[in-house]
Amino acid sequence: MAQKPAVQAQKRVMTRKRLLIVAGMTLAVVAFILFSPYGVMTRFGLSREASSLQGDVDEMRRVEDSLRASIRHLEHDSTEIERLARERYGYIREGEEVFIIKRDTTQ
């Protein structure tokens, strides 16, 4: 028993409508998964930010370790304190001569 051409045309239209509805819903779900606040793109962005911040933390720890080593060095080395006092504040020992060298800033 052959179906009428009108029935076949109606089935094709319904199949296309179902396909469009399924495709639209699938697109909506994929877009939600990718771009929602809890989506994949947000996750990748947060991951990049976390690794950048971890790099900053590592750099700050290296600086902190260096500063702590400098503090320990200054607490126990009087010659280093003397050197800094001479450089920064112009202190001199008795009997020393100070030579002030002026640079020519005009060129």
C-alpha positions as a Markdown table, in Angstrom:
| # | Residue | x | y | z |
|---|---|---|---|---|
| 1 | Met | 0.0 | 0.0 | 0.0 |
| 2 | Ala | 1.6 | 3.2 | -1.2 |
| 3 | Gln | 1.3 | 6.4 | 0.8 |
| 4 | Lys | -0.1 | 9.4 | -0.8 |
| 5 | Pro | 2.3 | 12.1 | -1.9 |
| 6 | Ala | 0.8 | 14.6 | 0.5 |
| 7 | Val | 1.4 | 12.3 | 3.5 |
| 8 | Gln | 5.0 | 11.8 | 2.4 |
| 9 | Ala | 5.6 | 15.5 | 2.1 |
| 10 | Gln | 4.1 | 16.1 | 5.6 |
| 11 | Lys | 6.4 | 13.4 | 7.0 |
| 12 | Arg | 9.4 | 15.1 | 5.4 |
| 13 | Val | 8.3 | 18.5 | 6.9 |
| 14 | Met | 7.9 | 16.9 | 10.4 |
| 15 | Thr | 11.3 | 15.2 | 10.1 |
| 16 | Arg | 12.9 | 18.5 | 9.2 |
| 17 | Lys | 11.1 | 20.2 | 12.1 |
| 18 | Arg | 12.3 | 17.5 | 14.6 |
| 19 | Leu | 15.8 | 17.7 | 13.2 |
| 20 | Leu | 15.8 | 21.5 | 13.6 |
| 21 | Ile | 14.4 | 21.3 | 17.2 |
| 22 | Val | 17.0 | 18.6 | 18.1 |
| 23 | Ala | 19.8 | 20.7 | 16.5 |
| 24 | Gly | 18.6 | 23.8 | 18.3 |
| 25 | Met | 18.5 | 22.1 | 21.7 |
| 26 | Thr | 21.9 | 20.5 | 21.1 |
| 27 | Leu | 23.3 | 23.9 | 20.1 |
| 28 | Ala | 21.8 | 25.5 | 23.3 |
| 29 | Val | 23.3 | 22.7 | 25.5 |
| 30 | Val | 26.7 | 23.0 | 23.9 |
| 31 | Ala | 26.7 | 26.8 | 24.2 |
| 32 | Phe | 25.7 | 26.5 | 27.9 |
| 33 | Ile | 28.5 | 24.0 | 28.5 |
| 34 | Leu | 31.1 | 26.2 | 26.8 |
| 35 | Phe | 30.1 | 29.7 | 27.8 |
| 36 | Ser | 28.1 | 29.5 | 31.1 |
| 37 | Pro | 29.7 | 30.8 | 34.3 |
| 38 | Tyr | 30.5 | 27.2 | 35.1 |
| 39 | Gly | 31.5 | 26.3 | 31.6 |
| 40 | Val | 34.6 | 25.0 | 29.9 |
| 41 | Met | 35.8 | 28.5 | 28.7 |
| 42 | Thr | 35.5 | 29.9 | 32.2 |
| 43 | Arg | 37.4 | 26.9 | 33.6 |
| 44 | Phe | 40.2 | 27.4 | 31.1 |
| 45 | Gly | 40.4 | 31.1 | 32.0 |
| 46 | Leu | 40.5 | 30.4 | 35.7 |
| 47 | Ser | 43.1 | 27.7 | 35.1 |
| 48 | Arg | 45.3 | 30.2 | 33.3 |
| 49 | Glu | 44.8 | 32.8 | 36.0 |
| 50 | Ala | 45.7 | 30.3 | 38.7 |
| 51 | Ser | 48.9 | 29.3 | 37.0 |
| 52 | Ser | 49.8 | 32.9 | 36.6 |
| 53 | Leu | 49.1 | 33.6 | 40.3 |
| 54 | Gln | 51.2 | 30.5 | 41.2 |
| 55 | Gly | 54.1 | 32.0 | 39.3 |
| 56 | Asp | 53.7 | 35.3 | 41.1 |
| 57 | Val | 53.7 | 33.4 | 44.5 |
| 58 | Asp | 56.8 | 31.5 | 43.5 |
| 59 | Glu | 58.6 | 34.7 | 42.5 |
| 60 | Met | 57.5 | 36.4 | 45.8 |
| 61 | Arg | 58.8 | 33.4 | 47.8 |
| 62 | Arg | 62.2 | 33.7 | 46.0 |
| 63 | Val | 62.3 | 37.4 | 46.9 |
| 64 | Glu | 61.3 | 36.7 | 50.5 |
| 65 | Asp | 64.0 | 34.0 | 50.8 |
| 66 | Ser | 66.6 | 36.5 | 49.4 |
| 67 | Leu | 65.5 | 39.2 | 51.8 |
| 68 | Arg | 65.6 | 36.9 | 54.8 |
| 69 | Ala | 69.1 | 35.8 | 53.8 |
| 70 | Ser | 70.1 | 39.5 | 53.6 |
| 71 | Ile | 68.6 | 40.1 | 57.1 |
| 72 | Arg | 70.5 | 37.1 | 58.6 |
| 73 | His | 73.7 | 38.3 | 56.9 |
| 74 | Leu | 73.3 | 41.8 | 58.3 |
| 75 | Glu | 72.4 | 40.6 | 61.8 |
| 76 | His | 75.7 | 38.6 | 62.0 |
| 77 | Asp | 78.2 | 40.4 | 59.8 |
| 78 | Ser | 79.5 | 43.7 | 61.2 |
| 79 | Thr | 81.7 | 44.4 | 58.2 |
| 80 | Glu | 78.6 | 44.3 | 55.9 |
| 81 | Ile | 76.8 | 46.8 | 58.2 |
| 82 | Glu | 79.9 | 49.0 | 58.1 |
| 83 | Arg | 80.1 | 48.8 | 54.3 |
| 84 | Leu | 76.4 | 49.9 | 54.0 |
| 85 | Ala | 76.9 | 52.8 | 56.5 |
| 86 | Arg | 79.8 | 54.0 | 54.4 |
| 87 | Glu | 78.0 | 53.8 | 51.1 |
| 88 | Arg | 74.6 | 55.1 | 52.2 |
| 89 | Tyr | 75.4 | 57.7 | 54.9 |
| 90 | Gly | 79.0 | 58.7 | 54.0 |
| 91 | Tyr | 80.5 | 57.5 | 57.3 |
| 92 | Ile | 84.3 | 57.3 | 57.5 |
| 93 | Arg | 86.8 | 55.9 | 59.9 |
| 94 | Glu | 89.3 | 58.0 | 61.7 |
| 95 | Gly | 92.2 | 58.8 | 59.5 |
| 96 | Glu | 90.5 | 58.1 | 56.2 |
| 97 | Glu | 90.2 | 60.6 | 53.4 |
| 98 | Val | 87.0 | 61.0 | 51.4 |
| 99 | Phe | 87.2 | 61.8 | 47.7 |
| 100 | Ile | 84.0 | 63.2 | 46.2 |
| 101 | Ile | 83.8 | 62.6 | 42.4 |
| 102 | Lys | 81.3 | 64.8 | 40.6 |
| 103 | Arg | 80.1 | 63.7 | 37.2 |
| 104 | Asp | 79.7 | 66.1 | 34.4 |
| 105 | Thr | 75.9 | 66.0 | 33.5 |
| 106 | Thr | 76.2 | 68.4 | 30.6 |
| 107 | Gln | 76.8 | 66.7 | 27.3 |
